[in-house]
Every structure is written in structure tokens, then in C-alpha cells.
Amino acid sequence: MNDLIYWEDVKVGERQRFGRYPVTREEIVEFARQFDPQPFHLDEAAAGASIFGGLIASGWHTGAMLMRMICDHAIPGAASTGAIGFDDLRWLRPVRPGDVLEVETLVTDTIESRSRNDVGTVKIQSRVLNQRGEDVMTLTSLVLYRRRPPA
Amino acid sequence: MNDLIYWEDVKVGERQRFGRYPVTREEIVEFARQFDPQPFHLDEAAAGASIFGGLIASGWHTGAMLMRMICDHAIPGAASTGAIGFDDLRWLRPVRPGDVLEVETLVTDTIESRSRNDVGTVKIQSRVLNQRGEDVMTLTSLVLYRRRPPA
């Protein structure tokens, strides 16, 4: 028995909504100290005086939180071998301590590989939403899926 | 005296090369545990048996390492107010423990804002290179810079 979702099983127009990522001040500051030490990611007072009016998460941290939700909810069961990359990433609204993020995905294209017959590409539009249903980040991912092996 | 680099000071064709980020097994695993817990980012044995043939960094971790090099070398002195997002991100080669990463940037466009006269956009192509000079990740960033205040 094999329940994996192969490239052939993915259909254009499929939507998924998943994830629940509570954003904490501690994690925002910890990530920023290591990877993005700008004042508005590190320090409440400096952030309050900035154009953001308060502490906000690094954009790369928001991407990492998206990845965690994808790992927990979307990758299990999928015969995917990882993303090639993505297009059109936009950070649309600040992510703040106390926010709770979730993800909505939409399959917009499935593309055969010209060079390999064992994989195909799936194009997925992803939105990261906050608890008010507002987009905080959007992007289009190009993900490789394995083709269904011959029966 | 004001030595900040404003939007007017950024010229198309400008190149910079900077950064030196040694990639460690410990950091790869730590990042993956928190944000991207897939076997080939977590465990040497599982990674050895995967298509990657050994432990590799999460793509989002590579992005975070790029951000750290940008914070340390490119943001100081720049009147930038953050990135809007980016386009055409591609993960081209695995990043492995022992690699040492650096960055090369090229300004490809400077665009006036249609809605705001205090900022402009700078389009920057970035390459993350390993110690063999191979591209491991490329992307195009859209960064807001403040306009030079009237004298």
C-alpha cells in the first residue's frame, strides 16, 4: 500500500489551509540576534521609535515559521523532494509578538520536467495570514514532486 | 555631517562582495530542529541515505545566513528602510557543514516611487557563493532607500 501524493495526484486549483504558529517576543529577539540584528527586531524601545512603532519579526524569521508549518502539515504524505526556489515574495504587514500565523496554499500549475521523467514541478501560491486574516507574507513556490512509479 | 547612502547615491551597475559565514553542523541541526525538521537537515545517517548524500542546510537557513552578512556589511551606512520582498530565489547547490559562504551583490535598477517622495526602490541581484566560488543561492531583492533630504 502506498498513500504518498505524487506529482500526478496534485491538481491545479487545490487549496489547503493549515498551521497555527504563535509568535513570541523571545523567539523574535532570539532569531534576530543570530541572523538579523537590526534595532526594530531586537529592542522594544528602539522598535517603538522606528517606522514600525514596535517590535517586529525579521522577514526571514516569518519565512522560517512558514517552513515549520509546511513541515508539520503539508510535507508528510507528499512525495516531494524539496523546493527549487520561489518567486514574488512580498512582506506585506509586520509580524508582531502575540500574532498567531497560519498558511493558505493554492496549486496554480503542474509542469512536466523536460529533462527528467522521475519528477515534475508544482507551482504553489502561499499566503501567511495573521489572526485577523490579513496577509503578512505571500510567495510562489516551485516544488519538485516525484512521478508515480509504474504499477 | 551625514555620510548615509541615500537612494540618489545608489548607481546601477555597482557591485559589492562581502561576508564570511562558516557553516557548522551544529547550527544546521539547531535551525532545522526549530524550523525545518526534515531528515536530511537533522541527521547524518538519514541525510547520507537521501538524494543529497549528506547533511545539508535548510534553504531558509541559507537565507538567514545571507541576511546576517547583509546586516554586518551592507546595511550600516545605508539609508535603507528594509526590503519589500524578493523575486527569483533559487537554491542551486547544497550548503554543507564546513562550507564558508560569502555574498556578491549587483545593483540592477533604481526606481522612483509613484506614491511617495521620501523613498525609492533599489533592485539588487544577490549571489551567495561557497568557498569554491559556486553559487548556492541567487535572488533579486527589492529594497527601499530613503531619498536624500533637501539641503
Chai-1 contact restraints between the chains, C-beta under 6 A:
chainA,res_idxA,chainB,res_idxB,connection_type,confidence,min_distance_angstrom,max_distance_angstrom,comment,restraint_id
A,F35,B,A64,contact,1.0,0.0,6.0,A-B,restraint_1
A,F35,B,M67,contact,1.0,0.0,6.0,A-B,restraint_2
A,F35,B,R68,contact,1.0,0.0,6.0,A-B,restraint_3
A,D36,B,M67,contact,1.0,0.0,6.0,A-B,restraint_4
A,D36,B,C71,contact,1.0,0.0,6.0,A-B,restraint_5
A,P37,B,C71,contact,1.0,0.0,6.0,A-B,restraint_6
A,W60,B,G63,contact,1.0,0.0,6.0,A-B,restraint_7
A,W60,B,A64,contact,1.0,0.0,6.0,A-B,restraint_8
A,W60,B,M67,contact,1.0,0.0,6.0,A-B,restraint_9
A,G63,B,W60,contact,1.0,0.0,6.0,A-B,restraint_10
A,A64,B,F35,contact,1.0,0.0,6.0,A-B,restraint_11
A,A64,B,W60,contact,1.0,0.0,6.0,A-B,restraint_12
A,M67,B,F35,contact,1.0,0.0,6.0,A-B,restraint_13
A,M67,B,D36,contact,1.0,0.0,6.0,A-B,restraint_14
A,M67,B,W60,contact,1.0,0.0,6.0,A-B,restraint_15
A,R68,B,F35,contact,1.0,0.0,6.0,A-B,restraint_16
A,C71,B,D36,contact,1.0,0.0,6.0,A-B,restraint_17
A,C71,B,P37,contact,1.0,0.0,6.0,A-B,restraint_18
A,G85,B,L89,contact,1.0,0.0,6.0,A-B,restraint_19
A,G85,B,R90,contact,1.0,0.0,6.0,A-B,restraint_20
A,G85,B,W91,contact,1.0,0.0,6.0,A-B,restraint_21
A,F86,B,L89,contact,1.0,0.0,6.0,A-B,restraint_22
A,D87,B,D87,contact,1.0,0.0,6.0,A-B,restraint_23
A,D88,B,D87,contact,1.0,0.0,6.0,A-B,restraint_24
A,L89,B,G85,contact,1.0,0.0,6.0,A-B,restraint_25
A,L89,B,F86,contact,1.0,0.0,6.0,A-B,restraint_26
A,R90,B,G85,contact,1.0,0.0,6.0,A-B,restraint_27
A,W91,B,G85,contact,1.0,0.0,6.0,A-B,restraint_28
